[in-house]
Amino acid sequence: MPPIESRRRGTTEEEERKEEEARREKKLGDDACGAMRYKPAVEHYTRGADLDPADISLWIKRAKAYFRMNQYEECVIDCDEAVKRSGGGGGGDKLAAKALSWKGLALLNLAACAADCEPAILALRQSLGKHYREETHAVLDEAERAMESFQEQEAADRHQHKGGELLRQQKYEEAVMQFTEAIKRNPRNPKNFSDRAQCHIKQGELPKALEDADRCIELDSTFGMGYVCKGMAQLRMGKYEDAQATYVGGLKHDPRNLQILDGLERCAVFFKAANGSNSRAKDSRQHERDIEHLRDELQKSKEKASRERSRRMEYEELARALEESYSGLVEQLTTKHDVVTVELQLAREHKEDLEHQLSECRECLERLLSTQSRVPPHFICPISHEVMNDPHIAADGYTYEAEEIRHWFQRGRHTSPMTNLRLEHEQLIPNRALRSAIQEWRQQQNMAL
């Protein structure tokens, strides 16, 4: 009969204990993740990785938890560690592929420009090279689209910057070309349209300027420059009432915009010069009342800001006084602090001595408890990893808990749990000698307790 065994070959009892504890920590971490309690999950996975560093899945699971917490840098670090530990080949390639996939996703969330997308794309392509997954391919497509979007945005910014320089140099035709290129790459930026509208006004192309100003306001109704350009174009087209209405609308969104106020004053000058009809005068008076109301609101805002400045100055003076008082107090406490520091150092040394003595006592106690409660390895079932109650010998010569080995067969398994070789039969023989030894050992443990 082969020797009775309960451990896997090549592993010590201490290693098996650590692996079992690591599996428990992994299960607790999975449960915490399922409840979206990611911080406790990270703690469980960390303890599991300390107990069983060879279990790469613990590093990947912790990386996923970090990702859910938006801690993308930590996620990348764990993914790199998992790839390094995978070693490649077989199941290692699949685990490395998972780690690289999560790394790519984390890097994509960290990306702030086109160049930042390149490491993410590289990691995702490496993941697909090790093990193809549809999810990873979808993330790769997203990363490539993000890089294209960043590239378009960066190109739009370059064209807008160059167009602004040309506008200041009064090179309006060349500036229009630059702003048009910026709009092609980023049609959602209202400033591109307001800048191009200014160029069109300078060139006398007022309908185009009006069209760009309307588009600017449509994109952002609070952007004052859109109303400035639209009102300016309407004034030059002789549409004074429309210009006044535009400026009034802009003033509601941007009451401190001096260019809008200047435009309203020019509208008033045009109205006086035109000496329009009663209807026009009535509309003008209504607009003037609106303007006066907005000016009153602006004045109130200025007065409120002035009061805030005065209050802030008072607070700053009070803070300086408190700081001076605090400095004097610090000087008084410095001498006392030196004395307390010496006493604290002596107390700390005494505490360290006591902790050292306590540690030695704990080690002695742990050795005693370990000696007293150590379980003989051959008492443990290879399937359940627990002390057996009803040991039976199978056709492979190994002893198992009867209930566990029967469940093994009921699940359609006809191989040995220890050797993975096919069993000649499924008959079990009671191991009465081992059962008696286990019962005697348990009695001794109960007497010891």
C-alpha positions in Angstrom: 0.0 0.0 0.0 1.4 3.5 -0.9 2.1 5.8 2.1 -0.8 7.9 3.4 -0.5 11.5 2.2 -2.6 14.6 2.7 -0.4 17.4 1.3 0.5 18.1 -2.3 3.9 17.0 -3.2 6.7 19.5 -3.0 4.9 21.8 -0.5 5.5 22.2 3.2 2.8 22.4 5.8 3.6 26.1 6.4 3.3 26.9 2.6 0.0 25.1 2.4 -1.3 27.1 5.4 -0.2 30.4 3.8 -1.9 29.4 0.5 -5.1 28.5 2.3 -5.1 31.9 4.1 -4.4 33.7 0.8 -7.4 31.9 -0.8 -9.5 33.1 2.1 -8.3 36.7 1.7 -9.0 36.5 -2.1 -12.6 35.4 -1.4 -13.1 38.2 1.1 -11.7 40.7 -1.4 -14.0 39.3 -4.1 -17.0 39.7 -1.8 -16.0 43.3 -0.9 -15.6 44.1 -4.7 -19.1 42.6 -5.3 -20.5 45.0 -2.7 -18.5 47.9 -4.3 -16.4 48.3 -1.1 -13.1 48.7 -3.0 -10.9 49.9 -0.2 -11.4 46.9 2.0 -11.0 44.7 -1.1 -7.6 46.2 -1.7 -6.6 45.4 1.9 -7.7 41.8 1.5 -5.9 41.3 -1.8 -2.8 42.9 -0.3 -2.7 40.5 2.5 -3.3 37.6 0.1 -0.4 38.7 -2.1 1.8 38.9 0.9 0.9 35.3 1.9 1.1 33.9 -1.6 3.1 36.2 -4.0 3.0 33.5 -6.7 -0.8 34.0 -7.2 -0.8 36.5 -10.0 -4.6 36.8 -9.9 -4.3 38.7 -6.6 -2.3 41.4 -8.3 -4.7 41.7 -11.1 -7.7 41.8 -8.8 -6.1 44.5 -6.7 -5.4 46.5 -9.9 -9.1 46.2 -10.9 -10.1 47.5 -7.4 -7.7 50.5 -7.8 -9.2 51.2 -11.2 -12.7 51.3 -9.7 -11.4 53.8 -7.1 -10.0 56.0 -9.9 -6.4 55.3 -8.6 -5.1 54.7 -12.1 -1.3 55.1 -11.2 -1.6 52.3 -8.6 -3.5 50.2 -11.1 -0.7 50.5 -13.6 1.9 49.5 -11.0 0.0 46.3 -10.0 -0.5 45.4 -13.7 3.2 45.7 -14.4 4.0 43.5 -11.4 1.5 40.9 -12.6 3.1 40.8 -16.1 6.5 40.5 -14.6 5.4 37.6 -12.4 3.5 35.8 -15.2 6.6 34.5 -16.8 4.7 33.9 -20.1 3.5 30.6 -21.6 0.2 28.7 -20.9 -2.0 30.3 -18.4 0.6 32.9 -17.7 -0.1 34.5 -21.1 -3.8 34.8 -20.3 -3.1 36.4 -17.0 -0.5 38.7 -18.5 -3.1 39.6 -21.2 -5.6 40.6 -18.6 -3.1 42.7 -16.7 -2.0 44.5 -19.9 -5.7 45.1 -20.8 -6.4 46.8 -17.4 -3.1 48.7 -17.7 -4.1 50.1 -21.1 -7.5 51.1 -19.8 -5.9 52.9 -16.8 -3.4 54.7 -19.0 -6.2 55.7 -21.3 -7.9 57.4 -18.3 -4.7 59.2 -17.4 -4.1 60.5 -21.0 -4.2 64.3 -21.4 -2.7 64.5 -24.9 -2.1 62.4 -28.0 1.3 61.3 -26.7 -0.2 59.9 -23.5 -2.4 57.5 -25.5 0.6 55.7 -27.1 1.6 53.7 -24.0 -2.1 52.7 -23.5 -2.3 51.5 -27.2 1.0 49.6 -26.8 -0.2 47.8 -23.7 -3.5 46.8 -25.3 -1.8 45.5 -28.5 0.5 43.5 -26.3 -2.5 42.1 -24.5 -4.1 41.0 -27.8 -0.9 39.5 -28.9 -0.8 37.2 -25.8 -4.6 36.4 -25.7 -7.3 37.8 -27.9 -10.4 39.2 -26.2 -13.2 41.2 -27.7 -13.3 43.5 -24.7 -9.7 44.3 -25.1 -10.1 45.0 -28.9 -13.0 47.4 -28.1 -10.8 49.3 -25.6 -8.0 49.4 -28.2 -10.5 51.0 -30.7 -11.5 53.5 -28.0 -7.8 54.4 -27.3 -7.1 54.9 -31.0 -10.1 57.2 -31.3 -9.1 59.1 -28.3 -5.6 59.6 -29.7 -7.1 60.8 -33.0 -9.3 63.2 -31.0 -6.4 64.6 -29.1 -4.4 65.0 -32.3 -7.3 66.9 -33.9 -7.6 69.1 -30.8 -3.9 69.8 -30.7 -3.9 70.7 -34.4 -6.9 73.0 -33.8 -5.1 74.7 -31.0 -2.1 75.3 -33.2 -4.2 76.8 -36.0 -6.1 79.0 -33.5 -2.9 80.3 -31.9 -1.4 81.1 -35.3 -4.6 82.7 -36.5 -4.6 84.9 -33.3 -1.1 86.1 -34.1 -2.1 86.9 -37.7 -5.2 88.8 -36.5 -3.0 91.0 -34.3 -0.7 91.6 -37.3 -3.8 92.6 -39.3 -3.2 89.8 -41.8 -6.9 89.1 -42.0 -7.1 86.8 -45.0 -4.3 84.5 -43.7 -6.0 84.6 -40.2 -9.3 83.5 -41.7 -7.6 80.5 -43.3 -6.1 79.5 -39.9 -9.4 79.9 -38.1 -11.2 77.9 -40.8 -8.7 75.0 -40.3 -9.2 75.2 -36.5 -13.0 75.0 -37.0 -12.6 71.9 -39.2 -10.7 70.2 -36.4 -12.8 71.5 -33.5 -16.2 72.8 -34.6 -17.4 73.1 -31.0 -15.1 75.9 -29.9 -17.0 79.2 -30.0 -13.8 81.3 -29.9 -12.8 80.0 -33.4 -16.0 81.5 -34.8 -15.8 84.8 -32.9 -12.1 85.3 -34.1 -13.0 84.5 -37.7 -16.0 86.9 -37.4 -13.6 89.7 -36.4 -11.5 89.0 -39.5 -14.7 89.1 -41.7 -15.7 92.5 -40.2 -12.3 93.9 -40.9 -12.5 92.6 -44.5 -16.0 94.1 -44.9 -17.6 90.7 -45.4 -20.5 91.4 -43.0 -22.9 88.6 -43.8 -20.1 86.0 -43.2 -19.3 87.8 -39.9 -22.9 87.7 -38.9 -23.2 84.0 -39.6 -20.0 83.2 -37.6 -21.3 85.4 -34.7 -24.6 83.6 -34.6 -22.8 80.2 -34.6 -20.6 81.4 -31.7 -23.7 82.4 -29.6 -25.4 79.1 -30.5 -22.4 77.2 -29.1 -22.1 79.3 -26.0 -24.8 81.8 -25.1 -22.7 83.2 -22.3 -19.7 84.0 -24.4 -19.6 87.9 -24.7 -17.4 88.1 -27.7 -20.1 86.5 -29.9 -22.5 89.4 -29.1 -19.8 91.9 -29.6 -19.1 90.6 -33.1 -22.7 90.2 -34.0 -23.6 93.8 -32.8 -20.6 95.2 -34.6 -21.6 93.6 -37.9 -25.2 94.7 -37.5 -24.1 98.3 -36.9 -22.0 98.4 -40.0 -25.0 96.9 -41.9 -27.1 99.8 -40.6 -29.3 97.5 -38.5 -29.2 99.7 -35.4 -32.2 98.3 -33.6 -31.0 94.7 -34.2 -27.5 95.7 -32.9 -29.0 97.3 -29.8 -31.1 94.2 -29.1 -28.0 92.1 -29.6 -25.9 94.2 -27.2 -28.7 94.2 -24.6 -28.9 90.4 -24.8 -25.1 90.1 -24.4 -25.1 92.4 -21.4 -27.5 90.1 -19.6 -25.0 87.3 -19.9 -21.8 89.4 -19.5 -22.7 92.6 -17.7 -19.1 93.7 -17.2 -18.1 93.5 -20.8 -16.8 97.0 -21.8 -17.0 96.3 -25.5 -20.8 95.6 -25.2 -21.3 98.8 -23.2 -19.3 100.7 -25.8 -21.5 99.2 -28.6 -24.7 100.3 -26.8 -23.4 103.8 -26.6 -22.7 103.9 -30.3 -26.2 102.6 -30.9 -27.5 105.5 -28.9 -25.5 108.0 -31.0 -26.8 106.5 -34.2 -30.4 106.7 -33.0 -30.0 110.4 -32.1 -28.4 111.1 -35.5 -31.1 109.2 -37.3 -34.0 111.0 -35.4 -36.2 107.9 -36.1 -39.9 107.4 -35.8 -42.0 107.3 -32.6 -42.0 103.5 -32.7 -38.2 103.5 -33.0 -37.9 106.0 -30.3 -40.2 104.0 -28.1 -38.1 100.8 -28.7 -35.0 102.9 -28.1 -36.3 104.2 -24.7 -37.2 100.6 -23.7 -33.6 99.5 -24.6 -32.2 102.4 -22.7 -34.3 101.5 -19.6 -32.9 97.9 -19.9 -29.4 99.3 -20.2 -29.9 101.5 -17.2 -31.2 98.6 -15.2 -28.2 96.5 -16.1 -25.9 99.4 -15.3 -27.5 99.7 -11.8 -26.9 96.0 -11.3 -23.3 96.4 -12.4 -22.9 99.3 -9.9 -24.3 97.1 -7.1 -21.9 94.4 -8.0 -19.0 96.8 -7.9 -20.1 98.1 -4.5 -20.5 94.5 -3.2 -17.0 93.7 -4.5 -15.7 96.8 -2.7 -17.2 95.7 0.5 -15.7 92.2 0.0 -12.3 93.8 -0.5 -12.6 95.8 2.7 -13.7 92.8 4.6 -10.8 90.7 3.2 -8.3 93.5 4.2 -9.7 93.4 7.8 -9.4 89.6 7.8 -5.8 89.9 6.6 -4.9 92.4 9.3 -6.4 90.1 11.9 -4.5 87.1 10.5 -1.2 89.1 10.7 -2.0 90.0 14.4 -2.7 86.4 15.2 0.4 85.2 13.4 2.5 87.6 15.5 0.9 86.4 18.7 1.4 82.8 17.6 5.1 83.5 16.9 5.6 84.8 20.4 3.8 81.8 21.8 6.0 79.4 19.8 9.1 81.1 21.2 7.9 80.5 24.7 7.1 76.9 24.1 10.4 76.1 22.3 12.3 75.8 25.6 9.6 73.6 27.2 9.6 71.5 24.0 13.3 70.7 24.3 12.7 69.4 27.8 9.7 67.4 26.8 11.6 66.0 23.9 14.3 64.5 26.1 11.7 63.0 28.4 9.8 61.7 25.5 12.9 60.1 24.1 13.5 58.3 27.4 9.9 57.1 27.5 10.2 55.9 23.9 13.3 53.9 24.7 11.5 52.4 27.8 8.5 51.5 25.6 10.8 49.8 23.0 12.3 47.7 25.8 8.8 46.7 27.0 7.7 45.9 23.4 10.8 43.8 22.8 10.1 41.8 26.0 6.4 41.4 25.0 7.4 40.2 21.6 9.6 37.6 23.0 6.8 36.4 25.3 4.4 36.2 22.3 6.9 34.2 20.3 7.3 31.7 23.2 3.5 31.5 23.6 3.0 30.9 19.8 5.6 28.2 19.9 3.9 26.5 22.8 0.4 26.7 21.1 1.8 25.5 17.8 3.4 22.5 19.5 0.2 21.8 21.3 -2.3 22.2 18.4 -0.2 20.9 15.4 -2.3 18.5 13.3 -0.5 15.4 12.0 -0.5 15.8 8.2 -1.9 12.4 7.5 -5.0 13.3 9.5 -6.1 15.8 6.8 -8.3 15.0 3.8 -6.6 16.0 0.5 -9.9 17.3 -0.9 -11.4 19.3 2.0 -8.0 20.0 3.7 -9.7 19.4 7.1 -9.3 16.7 9.7 -11.1 13.6 8.7 -14.0 12.0 10.6 -14.5 8.9 8.5 -11.3 8.1 6.6 -11.6 5.7 3.6 -8.9 4.4 1.2 -9.6 4.7 -2.5 -8.2 2.7 -5.4 -5.1 5.0 -5.7 -4.0 4.1 -2.2 -4.6 7.5 -0.7 -7.0 8.1 2.2 -9.9 10.6 1.9 -12.9 11.7 3.9 -15.6 9.3 2.8 -18.2 12.0 2.1 -15.7 14.1 0.1 -14.5 11.3 -2.2 -18.1 10.1 -2.8 -19.0 13.7 -3.9 -15.9 13.6 -6.1 -17.3 10.5 -7.9 -20.9 11.8 -8.0 -19.7 14.9 -9.9 -18.6 12.5 -12.7 -14.9 12.4 -11.9 -13.2 9.1 -12.3 -9.6 10.2 -11.7 -7.5 10.3 -8.5 -7.6 13.7 -6.7 -3.9 13.3 -5.9 -2.4 11.8 -9.1 -5.1 12.8 -11.7 -4.8 9.3 -13.1 -7.9 7.2 -13.9 -9.0 5.0 -11.0 -9.5 1.2 -11.6 -12.6 1.2 -9.5 -14.6 3.5 -7.2 -14.8 1.1 -4.2 -13.7 2.5 -0.8 -12.1 0.7 2.1 -12.5 2.1 5.7 -9.2 3.1 7.3 -10.1 2.0 10.8 -6.5 2.3 12.1 -6.3 6.0 11.0 -9.8 6.7 12.3 -8.8 5.3 15.8 -5.6 7.4 15.7 -7.6 10.6 14.9 -10.1 9.9 17.6 -7.3 9.4 20.1 -5.6 12.6 19.0 -8.9 14.6 19.4 -9.3 13.2 22.9 -5.8 14.4 23.8 -6.5 17.8 22.4 -9.7 18.1 24.4 -7.9 17.1 27.6 -5.2 19.7 26.8 -7.8 22.4 26.5 
